[in-house]
Amino acid sequence: MAAGASSSKSPVVGPSASGPKKRESSMISDQSSSQSQETLTPNQIEILKAFRSELEEEGHLKPSETLGTDDETLIRFLKARKFDLQASKRMITQCLQWRHQFEGIGIDGLYEELDPFDFPNRDQVFKYWPIYFHGIDKLGRPVNIQMFGSLDLSKLYSVIDKQSHFKVLVANCEALTREILPACSHRNQAINLQNSSQSDHDHHSQANSSSSHSSASPKITNAFCIVDLKGFTLTQFWQIKNIARTCFSISQDYYPETMGYLAIINAPKSFATIFKAVTPWLSKETISKINILGEDYKSTLLEHIDDENLPSFLGGKCQCDNQFSCSKNDANFDRSPWLKERNWKSQSWKKFNVQTPAQAQDRNPSPQADPSTSVSKSNDPKANDLQTHPPNNTPKNLPEQQNEITDGGDTSDGALIINNSPKSPTKNKT
């Protein structure tokens, strides 16, 4: 399901995410910090400083933590708890505990063994549970398309078992903040720097434009979601109700504030019943971002998304490869920057000293592995950082993960349970 929330004491499973940068000190002074603080009040800035300081002093924030230690990540948790310092601390520490304990291997361990961009029967899985990314909106946010009228659980579970499918959902949820949002932020920054250099003819202005402009480049911290309910029935809803509630819980507890806009289109007559059942899981903040457009949705979508980034069946111009995915892209991967040779994935793993699935495949080759997805080869000099600084592996003997939300605070919208668009053919790095 889309980004959502759950009431207290509902089952949870799902990760938090890695920010694009790790932080070495408690000072809020880098470019992302100055940009983040532009939207904060003086009091909120002080709370952010105290939040970081207390988390670092108590040993919760570490340089290798793939949740992300940048200001944007911390602000998401603060916003989710309305800048209540203690409630925000409970939320993020519970999130960290869950990440380290997930399935006995932790979220980093999951991301080692399951590449959300390439796993067995991937196309079939998302044909029967159709959720994928398709380009970006006019703000540079990734566009997520979910087509619940095409859900078919019986066929889905004929190609993947329930537990493996659950892991896929979690890995895709992790991909949003670990790879997709950072890649979109990088694209925004590159475009802004290019525009700045073209407009600056004065040598002195050019000398200062890079640093000043990069600090003004907006970070992409949330996604634009389209939920198409054409053909979706009450029977289908009752079939997925439990997993849907779990997905809402994953989103709100471990990926807060990562949904920017949710457009529900082609809502059936039964939608009133469905929405009534779902509403108790959602916070007021989440509900405020939901826009029910019915069948007259095309003009509204095109206000937010350029037509080349919208499939033709939704009113755009993209003739997608098939109805459930799209690998079409421009030469610079501007439409789907997260697919650009998986460069941002490689950078993310190197920054946090986490081994890539490609490396795991080198140790234990898999017949399903697609060599075009490898971003770090054993003979690649850029991989030396990982070889000379091995990752801190998650201990095997970990406490059994809890299946209840222990923080009964207000809920907030969270990440999307997603399928990233299939990779376009690219040349392997040499």
N, C-alpha and C positions, 0 to 999 in steps of 0.2 A: 504494500500500500504506500501511499504518499507519506510525506513527513507528518509526524503526529505525536501524540502524547498519550499517556495512560494514567489512570488513577492509581493511588497507592495500593500496594499489595497485589499488583498484577504481575504475571510472569514476565521476566525480562531475559533478553539475550541480545547482545550486540555490542559493538565496539565503539570506542571513541576514535579520534583520528589523529593523524600526525600533521602538525603544521609544517609549512615549508622551511622553517628555520628553527634551529635549536639555540637556546640562550645560555650564555656562560655566566652572566652576572645578574644581579638584581636591579641594575640600573635600567630605567625606561628611557633609552636615549637613541635607539636606532631608528631607521627610516620608517619601519612599520609602526613603531610606537608613536612617532609624531603624527603620522597619518591617522592612526586609530583615535588619538586623543582629541582630534578636531571635532568629533561628534560626542565627546563626553563633557559633562559639567565639571567644574573644579572639584566638587565633592566626589564625583565618580572617579576622577583621576586619582584622588587620594585613596579611595577604596581599592582601586586597581593596584596601586603601589603596596598597600598593606596586604592584599591578597597574595601577590607574588612573594613578598617578603616572608609571610608566615608559611607559605607552602615550601619555600626553599629552606627556611630554618628547620622545618619539621621533616625534611628529607623527601618530600613528595615530588618535587620538581628536580629532575636530573638531566644533564646535557643529553643523555642517550634516550630520553623518554620520547617515544614516537607518538604519544598523544599530541605533542606540540607544546612548546613552552613560549611561543610568541604571544604578543599582546592580544592579537585577534582571537586566539584560542581561549585565553583566559577571559576575555570580554564576553565571549559567547556563554560561558558558564555563569558569569555575573549577571548577564541579561536574563538568563533563564530563571534566576532566583531574585530578579528585581534588585540587584546589587545589595542583597543581604549577605554580608560577609560570611557569617557562620553557615548559613544554608548553602552558599556557593561552595564553601570548603567541603561540606558533607557530600555535595553532589560530585565534585571532581575527585575526591578521594575514593568514593565508591566506584566511580568510573575507572580509576587507575587500578583498583583492586580487581575489578572484573577483567580488565585488559590482561593483567598478569596471570589470571587463573583460568581464562577461557579454555574449555575442553582439555585442561591439563597441559596445554602447550602455549597458551597466551595468544594474543592477537598477532604478534610478530611471527610466532610459530605458524599460525594459520596462514598468514600471508606468504610464508616461505613455501608451504606445501600446496597452496591453491592460488593460482594466478587467475584473478577474476576476468582477465582479458583472453584467457586461453585455457580451457579445461575440457575433459572428455564430454562429448554430447552437448556442448555449449549451445549450438544453434537450436537444437531440439528443445533444450530446457527453456530457452526464452521464446520459443514458438508457442509453447503451452503455458508459459507464465510470462507474457510479453511486456517487458519493461526494458527500455534502452535509451541511451542519450543520442540526441540528434542536433549537433551544432550548438550555437550560442544565441542568446537574445541580444537586443540592441545595447544592453549594458555590459555585455561580455560574459554573462552568466551561462553556465551549461543548461541546455534544455533537456529535460527528462520527459519521455513519453511513456505512458502506462495505458495499456489497452485491456481492460479487465473483461470485456465481453468475449475475449478469445481464451479465457482461462479454461484449462481442461486438466483437472488434477489426476484423473485416471491415466491419461496419456503421459502426463508429466512424470508420475511415479513409475511408469514403465521404462523410463530412460534414466532415472536417477532416484535413489532412495530418499526418504524424508530427511534423514539426518544430514546426508550430503547436500541436499538442496538447502537446508537451513544454513550450512556452512557457506554455500555460495552466496546466499543473501547477506550474510555477515561480511564476507570478503568484499562484496560489491559495495556495501555500506562503508566499509573502511576505505575503499578506493576513492570515494568522493572527496574526502578531506586529505587523504594521503597523496593523491595524484591529480585528480581532475580540477579541483579548485586552485591548487598551486599553479597548475599549467595555465589556467585561464588568467590568473593574476600575472603570470610571466608574460603572457600575450599582451595584456593591457599595458604593462610597463614598457614593453618593446615598442608598441605602437605609439605611445605617448612620447617616448624618447626620440623616435624617428620624426614625429611631427614637430617636436621641439627643435631638433637639429636643422630641419628644413626651414623653419620660420626664423631662426636666429642667424643673422648675418654678422652681427658684431662679435668680434673675437672674444671680448671679455664676457659677453652674455653666453657664448658657447661654452666657455670654460666653467661657468657656474650652472649651466642649464641641466647637466646630467644629475648632479646631486639634488638640486632643488626640485627638479621635475620628478625624479624617482620617488621623492618623499610625498609628492602630491598624487602619484599614480594610485588610483583606488584598488585596494585588494578585493578580490572576488571571494566572498565568504558564504554565499548561498546560491541556490539553484532556482530555476524557473521550471515548474512542473505542470504537465498537462495530463489529466486523467480522463481518458475516453471511456465512457460507460455505455457506448452503443452496444446493444444486445446483452448487457449485463442483467442477470436475473436474480431474484431473491434466493433461488436455489443455490446459485453460485456463491452468493454472499454468505449464506449459512455454512457452506462447505469450507470457506476460507476464513470464517469469523475469528477463530482462535489464532491462526497464524497471523492474521491481519492485526489483531490486538497486540500480539507479541512484537510485530514489526513497528507498530506505533510506539511501544515501550522502548525498543531498541533505539529508535530515532530520538525520542525526547530525552532519554536519560544519558545517552552516550554521544549524541550528535546534536546538541541543542543549537537552535538559531541558525540552521543551515537551509531552511526553506524560505525563499524570498517571496514567491508568488505561486499560488496553486489555482489552476483553471480546471474546473470540472465541466466537461462538455458532453452533449448527448445524454443527459441524465434521463433515465426512464421514469415512468409514473411511480414505480416502486421506490424511487430514490428517497422520498420523504420518510419511508419506513427505515431504509438503510441509514440515512443520516441521523435519525433519532437514536438508532442503536449505537452509532459511532460517536456521537456528540459527547457522551460522558467521558470518553477517553481523551478528549481534547481540551486544551487550555483556551482561554479567551484570546490570547495572542495568536494561537494557531488558527482559530476560527476566523479571526479578523483578516487573515491572508487568503481565505478560501473565496473564490469567485465562481459562482454557479452560472454558467453561460448558456446552458441548454443547447438547442440546435443552431441558434444564431450566434455563432462564436468566431467566425473567420475574421471579421473586421477587427475584433478585439485582439485576437492573437497577432494579427499583422501590425497592430500598434506597438507591440512589444518585440516582435521577432521579424527580421527581414525574410522576404519570401523564399530566398534561396536556402535558408536554414529551416524551413518548414516543409514537411512532406506534402505532396500534392493532395493526398486524401484529407489533409487538414486545412487546405486552402492555400498552400504554398506552391513553389515551383520545382521542388526537388522530386525527381522520379527515383524513388528509393529502390535499392536492390531487391528488397522484398518488403512485405508489410510489417515485419517484425524487427527489422534492423536496417542499417544503412552504412555502407563503407565509403560512400562518395565523399570526396574532399577536394580542396584546391591544392595547388602545388606546394604551398607553404603550410598546409594543415591548419590554416587559419580558422576553418569551421570547427574543427575538433582538435584543439592544440594538445590535448592529453594523448593523442595517438601519434604524435610526431616522433617516430622511432622509439617510443617509450622513454624518451630522454629524461623526462621529469621523474619517471619511476627510478631510473638509475641514480639520478642525483639524490632522490629521497633516501634510497637505501644507503648510499655512501655517506650521507650526512649523519645518519643514525646508526651506522655500522651494523646494518641488518642484512643478512644474506638474501640474495635474490632467488626466485624460483629457478632461473637459468643456472645458477650455481648448484642448487640442489639437484637439478636434472643432470648436471655434469657428474655428480657423485652417484646418482641412481637414475640412469637414463630411462625415460618413459617413451613408449612407442607413440603416445598421443601428442608428444611435445612438438610444437611447431617452431623450427629453428629461426623463423623470421621474427619471433618475439624476443629472442635473446638480446639483452641490452648490455651484458657484461660477460665477456669470454675470459677463459683462463689465460689466454695469451694477450689480453688487452692491458696495456700499461696502466690504464685508468682504473683497473680493478685492484691495483696493488694496495690501495688504502684498506680494502677489505681483507686482503691477505695478511698485511702487516699489523692491522688492528682488528683482530677477530671480534665478532659480536659477542655480547654478553647473553649467552643462551638462557632461556627461561628454565628454572629447575623443573625436573620431571615430577617430583613428589610435591604437588601443590594441594591445598585444601579444596574440597569439592565446592564448585561455584554455587552461589546462592541463586535461587529462582524467584526471589521476591524483591520488590523495591523497598528499601529500608528507609528511604527519605520520603516522607509524606508531604513534601512541599508542593507548591504550585507547579504545574507542568508547563512545558514550552515546546514549540515545534522543533523538529529535529531533522535528521538527514533522510534522504530518499533511499528506499531499497531499490537498487538500480541494476541495470545491465548497461555496461559501457558499449558504445557502438563497436562493431567488429573492426579490427585494424585494417587499414588500407595497405595494399602491397607496398613495401618499402625495401630498399637495399639494406643489407646488413652492414653494420659499421665495420670498418677495417682498421 
